[in-house]
Amino acid sequence: MIADMDRPPQLADCPFCGKPPEVVWRKLNPRAGCKSEGCMGAKLPAISLDLQEDIDRWNTRSGHLQLPSMHRT
């Protein structure tokens, strides 16, 4: 379980299309995933935002955990 359930965790952009994932932030079953039409990431199951392992897996690129950038365009 993640430490701070008051706000969504920082997530890297989709590794396939580069767009930010869509986040559904609520107390029960918070989740995120890519929703871009035609993107391979949109075909993957949603990630559970109450499990740190899922968050780390989403933010990992080429076997290395990447911290998401703090800016959004």
PDB file of N, CA, C and O in Angstrom, chain B, residues numbered from 101:
ATOM      1  N   MET B 101       0.850  -1.180   0.000  1.00  0.00           N
ATOM      2  CA  MET B 101       0.000   0.000   0.000  1.00  0.00           C
ATOM      3  C   MET B 101       0.889   1.234   0.000  1.00  0.00           C
ATOM      4  O   MET B 101       1.947   1.242   0.630  1.00  0.00           O
ATOM      5  N   ILE B 102       0.460   2.286  -0.711  1.00  0.00           N
ATOM      6  CA  ILE B 102       1.258   3.500  -0.753  1.00  0.00           C
ATOM      7  C   ILE B 102       1.042   4.309   0.517  1.00  0.00           C
ATOM      8  O   ILE B 102       0.014   4.193   1.184  1.00  0.00           O
ATOM      9  N   ALA B 103       2.038   5.129   0.834  1.00  0.00           N
ATOM     10  CA  ALA B 103       2.022   5.860   2.094  1.00  0.00           C
ATOM     11  C   ALA B 103       0.979   6.975   2.127  1.00  0.00           C
ATOM     12  O   ALA B 103       0.295   7.144   3.136  1.00  0.00           O
ATOM     13  N   ASP B 104       0.846   7.736   1.044  1.00  0.00           N
ATOM     14  CA  ASP B 104      -0.025   8.904   1.046  1.00  0.00           C
ATOM     15  C   ASP B 104      -1.234   8.667   0.145  1.00  0.00           C
ATOM     16  O   ASP B 104      -1.147   8.826  -1.073  1.00  0.00           O
ATOM     17  N   MET B 105      -2.346   8.292   0.738  1.00  0.00           N
ATOM     18  CA  MET B 105      -3.560   8.037  -0.034  1.00  0.00           C
ATOM     19  C   MET B 105      -4.398   9.295  -0.222  1.00  0.00           C
ATOM     20  O   MET B 105      -5.511   9.223  -0.741  1.00  0.00           O
ATOM     21  N   ASP B 106      -3.867  10.466   0.201  1.00  0.00           N
ATOM     22  CA  ASP B 106      -4.607  11.711   0.032  1.00  0.00           C
ATOM     23  C   ASP B 106      -4.479  12.287  -1.369  1.00  0.00           C
ATOM     24  O   ASP B 106      -5.306  13.093  -1.794  1.00  0.00           O
ATOM     25  N   ARG B 107      -3.438  11.871  -2.086  1.00  0.00           N
ATOM     26  CA  ARG B 107      -3.258  12.376  -3.443  1.00  0.00           C
ATOM     27  C   ARG B 107      -2.663  11.281  -4.323  1.00  0.00           C
ATOM     28  O   ARG B 107      -1.971  10.391  -3.829  1.00  0.00           O
ATOM     29  N   PRO B 108      -2.932  11.347  -5.624  1.00  0.00           N
ATOM     30  CA  PRO B 108      -2.415  10.310  -6.515  1.00  0.00           C
ATOM     31  C   PRO B 108      -0.890  10.343  -6.587  1.00  0.00           C
ATOM     32  O   PRO B 108      -0.281  11.402  -6.435  1.00  0.00           O
ATOM     33  N   PRO B 109      -0.279   9.194  -6.818  1.00  0.00           N
ATOM     34  CA  PRO B 109       1.179   9.153  -6.964  1.00  0.00           C
ATOM     35  C   PRO B 109       1.602   9.757  -8.301  1.00  0.00           C
ATOM     36  O   PRO B 109       0.799   9.855  -9.229  1.00  0.00           O
ATOM     37  N   GLN B 110       2.852  10.155  -8.390  1.00  0.00           N
ATOM     38  CA  GLN B 110       3.408  10.651  -9.647  1.00  0.00           C
ATOM     39  C   GLN B 110       3.607   9.454 -10.570  1.00  0.00           C
ATOM     40  O   GLN B 110       4.209   8.455 -10.175  1.00  0.00           O
ATOM     41  N   LEU B 111       3.106   9.553 -11.784  1.00  0.00           N
ATOM     42  CA  LEU B 111       3.239   8.477 -12.758  1.00  0.00           C
ATOM     43  C   LEU B 111       3.954   8.980 -13.997  1.00  0.00           C
ATOM     44  O   LEU B 111       3.715  10.097 -14.456  1.00  0.00           O
ATOM     45  N   ALA B 112       4.832   8.148 -14.532  1.00  0.00           N
ATOM     46  CA  ALA B 112       5.486   8.470 -15.786  1.00  0.00           C
ATOM     47  C   ALA B 112       4.449   8.404 -16.904  1.00  0.00           C
ATOM     48  O   ALA B 112       3.398   7.782 -16.753  1.00  0.00           O
ATOM     49  N   ASP B 113       4.754   9.050 -18.021  1.00  0.00           N
ATOM     50  CA  ASP B 113       3.868   8.983 -19.178  1.00  0.00           C
ATOM     51  C   ASP B 113       3.867   7.566 -19.742  1.00  0.00           C
ATOM     52  O   ASP B 113       4.739   6.762 -19.413  1.00  0.00           O
ATOM     53  N   CYS B 114       2.907   7.269 -20.574  1.00  0.00           N
ATOM     54  CA  CYS B 114       2.788   5.947 -21.178  1.00  0.00           C
ATOM     55  C   CYS B 114       4.080   5.615 -21.936  1.00  0.00           C
ATOM     56  O   CYS B 114       4.571   6.441 -22.706  1.00  0.00           O
ATOM     57  N   PRO B 115       4.630   4.426 -21.727  1.00  0.00           N
ATOM     58  CA  PRO B 115       5.861   4.063 -22.423  1.00  0.00           C
ATOM     59  C   PRO B 115       5.657   3.829 -23.924  1.00  0.00           C
ATOM     60  O   PRO B 115       6.635   3.734 -24.667  1.00  0.00           O
ATOM     61  N   PHE B 116       4.419   3.737 -24.376  1.00  0.00           N
ATOM     62  CA  PHE B 116       4.147   3.463 -25.788  1.00  0.00           C
ATOM     63  C   PHE B 116       3.828   4.723 -26.582  1.00  0.00           C
ATOM     64  O   PHE B 116       4.328   4.895 -27.694  1.00  0.00           O
ATOM     65  N   CYS B 117       2.994   5.615 -26.021  1.00  0.00           N
ATOM     66  CA  CYS B 117       2.598   6.814 -26.776  1.00  0.00           C
ATOM     67  C   CYS B 117       3.146   8.104 -26.180  1.00  0.00           C
ATOM     68  O   CYS B 117       3.140   9.141 -26.842  1.00  0.00           O
ATOM     69  N   GLY B 118       3.618   8.051 -24.941  1.00  0.00           N
ATOM     70  CA  GLY B 118       4.203   9.240 -24.317  1.00  0.00           C
ATOM     71  C   GLY B 118       3.197  10.196 -23.691  1.00  0.00           C
ATOM     72  O   GLY B 118       3.576  11.265 -23.214  1.00  0.00           O
ATOM     73  N   LYS B 119       1.935   9.829 -23.687  1.00  0.00           N
ATOM     74  CA  LYS B 119       0.908  10.694 -23.091  1.00  0.00           C
ATOM     75  C   LYS B 119       0.702  10.311 -21.626  1.00  0.00           C
ATOM     76  O   LYS B 119       0.960   9.168 -21.247  1.00  0.00           O
ATOM     77  N   PRO B 120       0.238  11.257 -20.793  1.00  0.00           N
ATOM     78  CA  PRO B 120      -0.022  10.945 -19.388  1.00  0.00           C
ATOM     79  C   PRO B 120      -1.143   9.915 -19.243  1.00  0.00           C
ATOM     80  O   PRO B 120      -2.099   9.930 -20.018  1.00  0.00           O
ATOM     81  N   PRO B 121      -1.033   9.025 -18.261  1.00  0.00           N
ATOM     82  CA  PRO B 121      -2.107   8.045 -18.048  1.00  0.00           C
ATOM     83  C   PRO B 121      -3.345   8.712 -17.448  1.00  0.00           C
ATOM     84  O   PRO B 121      -3.245   9.736 -16.772  1.00  0.00           O
ATOM     85  N   GLU B 122      -4.492   8.128 -17.698  1.00  0.00           N
ATOM     86  CA  GLU B 122      -5.736   8.599 -17.089  1.00  0.00           C
ATOM     87  C   GLU B 122      -5.808   8.009 -15.685  1.00  0.00           C
ATOM     88  O   GLU B 122      -5.662   6.800 -15.504  1.00  0.00           O
ATOM     89  N   VAL B 123      -6.033   8.867 -14.696  1.00  0.00           N
ATOM     90  CA  VAL B 123      -6.064   8.442 -13.295  1.00  0.00           C
ATOM     91  C   VAL B 123      -7.482   8.519 -12.755  1.00  0.00           C
ATOM     92  O   VAL B 123      -8.158   9.535 -12.917  1.00  0.00           O
ATOM     93  N   VAL B 124      -7.928   7.458 -12.120  1.00  0.00           N
ATOM     94  CA  VAL B 124      -9.207   7.430 -11.400  1.00  0.00           C
ATOM     95  C   VAL B 124      -8.822   7.341  -9.932  1.00  0.00           C
ATOM     96  O   VAL B 124      -8.442   6.278  -9.442  1.00  0.00           O
ATOM     97  N   TRP B 125      -8.924   8.476  -9.231  1.00  0.00           N
ATOM     98  CA  TRP B 125      -8.465   8.561  -7.849  1.00  0.00           C
ATOM     99  C   TRP B 125      -9.652   8.575  -6.911  1.00  0.00           C
ATOM    100  O   TRP B 125     -10.389   9.558  -6.824  1.00  0.00           O
ATOM    101  N   ARG B 126      -9.822   7.471  -6.214  1.00  0.00           N
ATOM    102  CA  ARG B 126     -10.879   7.366  -5.213  1.00  0.00           C
ATOM    103  C   ARG B 126     -10.401   6.409  -4.135  1.00  0.00           C
ATOM    104  O   ARG B 126      -9.407   5.705  -4.313  1.00  0.00           O
ATOM    105  N   LYS B 127     -11.101   6.389  -3.034  1.00  0.00           N
ATOM    106  CA  LYS B 127     -10.667   5.591  -1.889  1.00  0.00           C
ATOM    107  C   LYS B 127     -10.631   4.095  -2.204  1.00  0.00           C
ATOM    108  O   LYS B 127      -9.670   3.410  -1.856  1.00  0.00           O
ATOM    109  N   LEU B 128     -11.663   3.594  -2.853  1.00  0.00           N
ATOM    110  CA  LEU B 128     -11.708   2.174  -3.208  1.00  0.00           C
ATOM    111  C   LEU B 128     -11.294   1.989  -4.666  1.00  0.00           C
ATOM    112  O   LEU B 128     -11.850   2.618  -5.566  1.00  0.00           O
ATOM    113  N   ASN B 129     -10.321   1.126  -4.883  1.00  0.00           N
ATOM    114  CA  ASN B 129      -9.853   0.763  -6.214  1.00  0.00           C
ATOM    115  C   ASN B 129      -9.341   1.945  -7.040  1.00  0.00           C
ATOM    116  O   ASN B 129      -9.815   2.151  -8.157  1.00  0.00           O
ATOM    117  N   PRO B 130      -8.383   2.729  -6.523  1.00  0.00           N
ATOM    118  CA  PRO B 130      -7.793   3.775  -7.361  1.00  0.00           C
ATOM    119  C   PRO B 130      -6.964   3.118  -8.456  1.00  0.00           C
ATOM    120  O   PRO B 130      -6.255   2.143  -8.205  1.00  0.00           O
ATOM    121  N   ARG B 131      -7.057   3.661  -9.688  1.00  0.00           N
ATOM    122  CA  ARG B 131      -6.364   3.016 -10.798  1.00  0.00           C
ATOM    123  C   ARG B 131      -5.972   4.030 -11.867  1.00  0.00           C
ATOM    124  O   ARG B 131      -6.429   5.173 -11.874  1.00  0.00           O
ATOM    125  N   ALA B 132      -5.116   3.571 -12.763  1.00  0.00           N
ATOM    126  CA  ALA B 132      -4.664   4.422 -13.864  1.00  0.00           C
ATOM    127  C   ALA B 132      -4.289   3.544 -15.041  1.00  0.00           C
ATOM    128  O   ALA B 132      -4.040   2.347 -14.893  1.00  0.00           O
ATOM    129  N   GLY B 133      -4.255   4.150 -16.192  1.00  0.00           N
ATOM    130  CA  GLY B 133      -3.833   3.455 -17.402  1.00  0.00           C
ATOM    131  C   GLY B 133      -3.933   4.383 -18.587  1.00  0.00           C
ATOM    132  O   GLY B 133      -4.574   5.432 -18.514  1.00  0.00           O
ATOM    133  N   CYS B 134      -3.308   4.004 -19.669  1.00  0.00           N
ATOM    134  CA  CYS B 134      -3.370   4.804 -20.888  1.00  0.00           C
ATOM    135  C   CYS B 134      -4.731   4.602 -21.550  1.00  0.00           C
ATOM    136  O   CYS B 134      -5.240   3.483 -21.618  1.00  0.00           O
ATOM    137  N   LYS B 135      -5.299   5.674 -22.024  1.00  0.00           N
ATOM    138  CA  LYS B 135      -6.590   5.604 -22.712  1.00  0.00           C
ATOM    139  C   LYS B 135      -6.491   6.162 -24.124  1.00  0.00           C
ATOM    140  O   LYS B 135      -7.515   6.423 -24.755  1.00  0.00           O
ATOM    141  N   SER B 136      -5.265   6.351 -24.634  1.00  0.00           N
ATOM    142  CA  SER B 136      -5.079   6.905 -25.974  1.00  0.00           C
ATOM    143  C   SER B 136      -5.520   5.897 -27.028  1.00  0.00           C
ATOM    144  O   SER B 136      -5.123   4.732 -26.991  1.00  0.00           O
ATOM    145  N   GLU B 137      -6.337   6.350 -27.959  1.00  0.00           N
ATOM    146  CA  GLU B 137      -6.843   5.475 -29.010  1.00  0.00           C
ATOM    147  C   GLU B 137      -5.693   4.932 -29.858  1.00  0.00           C
ATOM    148  O   GLU B 137      -4.832   5.685 -30.314  1.00  0.00           O
ATOM    149  N   GLY B 138      -5.693   3.635 -30.056  1.00  0.00           N
ATOM    150  CA  GLY B 138      -4.684   2.999 -30.880  1.00  0.00           C
ATOM    151  C   GLY B 138      -3.360   2.708 -30.180  1.00  0.00           C
ATOM    152  O   GLY B 138      -2.445   2.163 -30.796  1.00  0.00           O
ATOM    153  N   CYS B 139      -3.248   3.058 -28.919  1.00  0.00           N
ATOM    154  CA  CYS B 139      -2.000   2.860 -28.176  1.00  0.00           C
ATOM    155  C   CYS B 139      -1.949   1.448 -27.591  1.00  0.00           C
ATOM    156  O   CYS B 139      -2.945   0.942 -27.074  1.00  0.00           O
ATOM    157  N   MET B 140      -0.774   0.822 -27.682  1.00  0.00           N
ATOM    158  CA  MET B 140      -0.591  -0.507 -27.091  1.00  0.00           C
ATOM    159  C   MET B 140      -0.824  -0.457 -25.579  1.00  0.00           C
ATOM    160  O   MET B 140      -1.340  -1.416 -25.005  1.00  0.00           O
ATOM    161  N   GLY B 141      -0.449   0.649 -24.929  1.00  0.00           N
ATOM    162  CA  GLY B 141      -0.643   0.801 -23.482  1.00  0.00           C
ATOM    163  C   GLY B 141      -2.110   0.770 -23.087  1.00  0.00           C
ATOM    164  O   GLY B 141      -2.441   0.373 -21.969  1.00  0.00           O
ATOM    165  N   ALA B 142      -2.989   1.179 -23.984  1.00  0.00           N
ATOM    166  CA  ALA B 142      -4.426   1.176 -23.694  1.00  0.00           C
ATOM    167  C   ALA B 142      -4.973  -0.250 -23.655  1.00  0.00           C
ATOM    168  O   ALA B 142      -6.052  -0.485 -23.111  1.00  0.00           O
ATOM    169  N   LYS B 143      -4.243  -1.191 -24.221  1.00  0.00           N
ATOM    170  CA  LYS B 143      -4.675  -2.590 -24.228  1.00  0.00           C
ATOM    171  C   LYS B 143      -4.246  -3.326 -22.965  1.00  0.00           C
ATOM    172  O   LYS B 143      -4.705  -4.440 -22.711  1.00  0.00           O
ATOM    173  N   LEU B 144      -3.377  -2.720 -22.177  1.00  0.00           N
ATOM    174  CA  LEU B 144      -2.903  -3.338 -20.946  1.00  0.00           C
ATOM    175  C   LEU B 144      -3.926  -3.151 -19.832  1.00  0.00           C
ATOM    176  O   LEU B 144      -4.710  -2.204 -19.883  1.00  0.00           O
ATOM    177  N   PRO B 145      -3.942  -4.027 -18.826  1.00  0.00           N
ATOM    178  CA  PRO B 145      -4.854  -3.832 -17.689  1.00  0.00           C
ATOM    179  C   PRO B 145      -4.502  -2.565 -16.918  1.00  0.00           C
ATOM    180  O   PRO B 145      -3.352  -2.125 -16.912  1.00  0.00           O
ATOM    181  N   ALA B 146      -5.496  -1.993 -16.275  1.00  0.00           N
ATOM    182  CA  ALA B 146      -5.268  -0.805 -15.441  1.00  0.00           C
ATOM    183  C   ALA B 146      -4.319  -1.168 -14.299  1.00  0.00           C
ATOM    184  O   ALA B 146      -4.306  -2.302 -13.820  1.00  0.00           O
ATOM    185  N   ILE B 147      -3.524  -0.182 -13.873  1.00  0.00           N
ATOM    186  CA  ILE B 147      -2.639  -0.425 -12.732  1.00  0.00           C
ATOM    187  C   ILE B 147      -3.336   0.012 -11.452  1.00  0.00           C
ATOM    188  O   ILE B 147      -4.067   1.002 -11.435  1.00  0.00           O
ATOM    189  N   SER B 148      -3.106  -0.719 -10.411  1.00  0.00           N
ATOM    190  CA  SER B 148      -3.702  -0.429  -9.108  1.00  0.00           C
ATOM    191  C   SER B 148      -2.846   0.621  -8.398  1.00  0.00           C
ATOM    192  O   SER B 148      -1.662   0.397  -8.148  1.00  0.00           O
ATOM    193  N   LEU B 149      -3.445   1.753  -8.079  1.00  0.00           N
ATOM    194  CA  LEU B 149      -2.688   2.838  -7.454  1.00  0.00           C
ATOM    195  C   LEU B 149      -2.580   2.709  -5.945  1.00  0.00           C
ATOM    196  O   LEU B 149      -1.990   3.572  -5.295  1.00  0.00           O
ATOM    197  N   ASP B 150      -3.140   1.641  -5.372  1.00  0.00           N
ATOM    198  CA  ASP B 150      -2.936   1.425  -3.945  1.00  0.00           C
ATOM    199  C   ASP B 150      -1.857   0.369  -3.699  1.00  0.00           C
ATOM    200  O   ASP B 150      -1.632  -0.044  -2.561  1.00  0.00           O
ATOM    201  N   LEU B 151      -1.190  -0.064  -4.775  1.00  0.00           N
ATOM    202  CA  LEU B 151      -0.085  -1.019  -4.659  1.00  0.00           C
ATOM    203  C   LEU B 151       1.200  -0.377  -5.190  1.00  0.00           C
ATOM    204  O   LEU B 151       1.308  -0.108  -6.386  1.00  0.00           O
ATOM    205  N   GLN B 152       2.163  -0.133  -4.316  1.00  0.00           N
ATOM    206  CA  GLN B 152       3.408   0.510  -4.716  1.00  0.00           C
ATOM    207  C   GLN B 152       4.122  -0.283  -5.808  1.00  0.00           C
ATOM    208  O   GLN B 152       4.758   0.310  -6.680  1.00  0.00           O
ATOM    209  N   GLU B 153       4.028  -1.620  -5.775  1.00  0.00           N
ATOM    210  CA  GLU B 153       4.679  -2.448  -6.796  1.00  0.00           C
ATOM    211  C   GLU B 153       4.130  -2.144  -8.193  1.00  0.00           C
ATOM    212  O   GLU B 153       4.888  -2.098  -9.161  1.00  0.00           O
ATOM    213  N   ASP B 154       2.813  -1.936  -8.297  1.00  0.00           N
ATOM    214  CA  ASP B 154       2.220  -1.610  -9.596  1.00  0.00           C
ATOM    215  C   ASP B 154       2.684  -0.240 -10.078  1.00  0.00           C
ATOM    216  O   ASP B 154       2.977  -0.059 -11.259  1.00  0.00           O
ATOM    217  N   ILE B 155       2.749   0.716  -9.169  1.00  0.00           N
ATOM    218  CA  ILE B 155       3.214   2.059  -9.517  1.00  0.00           C
ATOM    219  C   ILE B 155       4.662   2.000 -10.003  1.00  0.00           C
ATOM    220  O   ILE B 155       5.004   2.593 -11.027  1.00  0.00           O
ATOM    221  N   ASP B 156       5.513   1.279  -9.262  1.00  0.00           N
ATOM    222  CA  ASP B 156       6.915   1.153  -9.653  1.00  0.00           C
ATOM    223  C   ASP B 156       7.051   0.451 -11.003  1.00  0.00           C
ATOM    224  O   ASP B 156       7.890   0.832 -11.819  1.00  0.00           O
ATOM    225  N   ARG B 157       6.233  -0.571 -11.238  1.00  0.00           N
ATOM    226  CA  ARG B 157       6.276  -1.285 -12.513  1.00  0.00           C
ATOM    227  C   ARG B 157       5.921  -0.346 -13.666  1.00  0.00           C
ATOM    228  O   ARG B 157       6.573  -0.377 -14.710  1.00  0.00           O
ATOM    229  N   TRP B 158       4.887   0.493 -13.486  1.00  0.00           N
ATOM    230  CA  TRP B 158       4.493   1.448 -14.531  1.00  0.00           C
ATOM    231  C   TRP B 158       5.616   2.447 -14.779  1.00  0.00           C
ATOM    232  O   TRP B 158       5.880   2.810 -15.926  1.00  0.00           O
ATOM    233  N   ASN B 159       6.277   2.893 -13.720  1.00  0.00           N
ATOM    234  CA  ASN B 159       7.318   3.910 -13.846  1.00  0.00           C
ATOM    235  C   ASN B 159       8.683   3.337 -14.241  1.00  0.00           C
ATOM    236  O   ASN B 159       9.654   4.089 -14.324  1.00  0.00           O
ATOM    237  N   THR B 160       8.781   2.037 -14.483  1.00  0.00           N
ATOM    238  CA  THR B 160      10.057   1.423 -14.853  1.00  0.00           C
ATOM    239  C   THR B 160      10.193   1.361 -16.374  1.00  0.00           C
ATOM    240  O   THR B 160       9.287   0.924 -17.083  1.00  0.00           O
ATOM    241  N   ARG B 161      11.352   1.810 -16.850  1.00  0.00           N
ATOM    242  CA  ARG B 161      11.679   1.776 -18.280  1.00  0.00           C
ATOM    243  C   ARG B 161      13.001   1.053 -18.456  1.00  0.00           C
ATOM    244  O   ARG B 161      13.974   1.374 -17.775  1.00  0.00           O
ATOM    245  N   SER B 162      13.052   0.100 -19.343  1.00  0.00           N
ATOM    246  CA  SER B 162      14.278  -0.659 -19.646  1.00  0.00           C
ATOM    247  C   SER B 162      14.930  -1.218 -18.389  1.00  0.00           C
ATOM    248  O   SER B 162      16.156  -1.234 -18.278  1.00  0.00           O
ATOM    249  N   GLY B 163      14.116  -1.674 -17.443  1.00  0.00           N
ATOM    250  CA  GLY B 163      14.643  -2.274 -16.227  1.00  0.00           C
ATOM    251  C   GLY B 163      15.069  -1.288 -15.163  1.00  0.00           C
ATOM    252  O   GLY B 163      15.572  -1.701 -14.118  1.00  0.00           O
ATOM    253  N   HIS B 164      14.884   0.023 -15.394  1.00  0.00           N
ATOM    254  CA  HIS B 164      15.290   1.045 -14.433  1.00  0.00           C
ATOM    255  C   HIS B 164      14.089   1.895 -14.031  1.00  0.00           C
ATOM    256  O   HIS B 164      13.336   2.372 -14.880  1.00  0.00           O
ATOM    257  N   LEU B 165      13.925   2.073 -12.729  1.00  0.00           N
ATOM    258  CA  LEU B 165      12.843   2.917 -12.233  1.00  0.00           C
ATOM    259  C   LEU B 165      13.122   4.361 -12.622  1.00  0.00           C
ATOM    260  O   LEU B 165      14.204   4.880 -12.346  1.00  0.00           O
ATOM    261  N   GLN B 166      12.166   5.006 -13.255  1.00  0.00           N
ATOM    262  CA  GLN B 166      12.299   6.395 -13.688  1.00  0.00           C
ATOM    263  C   GLN B 166      11.344   7.261 -12.876  1.00  0.00           C
ATOM    264  O   GLN B 166      10.168   6.928 -12.728  1.00  0.00           O
ATOM    265  N   LEU B 167      11.840   8.341 -12.366  1.00  0.00           N
ATOM    266  CA  LEU B 167      10.968   9.280 -11.681  1.00  0.00           C
ATOM    267  C   LEU B 167      10.290  10.143 -12.722  1.00  0.00           C
ATOM    268  O   LEU B 167      10.967  10.692 -13.591  1.00  0.00           O
ATOM    269  N   PRO B 168       8.971  10.282 -12.666  1.00  0.00           N
ATOM    270  CA  PRO B 168       8.271  11.083 -13.659  1.00  0.00           C
ATOM    271  C   PRO B 168       8.623  12.546 -13.538  1.00  0.00           C
ATOM    272  O   PRO B 168       8.921  13.042 -12.452  1.00  0.00           O
ATOM    273  N   SER B 169       8.586  13.233 -14.668  1.00  0.00           N
ATOM    274  CA  SER B 169       8.862  14.671 -14.642  1.00  0.00           C
ATOM    275  C   SER B 169       7.718  15.372 -13.923  1.00  0.00           C
ATOM    276  O   SER B 169       6.591  14.877 -13.901  1.00  0.00           O
ATOM    277  N   MET B 170       8.008  16.504 -13.347  1.00  0.00           N
ATOM    278  CA  MET B 170       7.011  17.225 -12.559  1.00  0.00           C
ATOM    279  C   MET B 170       6.175  18.160 -13.422  1.00  0.00           C
ATOM    280  O   MET B 170       5.233  18.773 -12.920  1.00  0.00           O
ATOM    281  N   HIS B 171       6.497  18.285 -14.713  1.00  0.00           N
ATOM    282  CA  HIS B 171       5.734  19.196 -15.573  1.00  0.00           C
ATOM    283  C   HIS B 171       4.812  18.415 -16.486  1.00  0.00           C
ATOM    284  O   HIS B 171       5.115  17.291 -16.887  1.00  0.00           O
ATOM    285  N   ARG B 172       3.727  19.001 -16.797  1.00  0.00           N
ATOM    286  CA  ARG B 172       2.765  18.451 -17.750  1.00  0.00           C
ATOM    287  C   ARG B 172       2.449  19.537 -18.761  1.00  0.00           C
ATOM    288  O   ARG B 172       2.332  20.713 -18.414  1.00  0.00           O
ATOM    289  N   THR B 173       2.312  19.136 -20.002  1.00  0.00           N
ATOM    290  CA  THR B 173       1.971  20.109 -21.036  1.00  0.00           C
ATOM    291  C   THR B 173       0.541  19.971 -21.445  1.00  0.00           C
ATOM    292  O   THR B 173       0.073  20.711 -22.310  1.00  0.00           O
TER     293      THR B 173
END
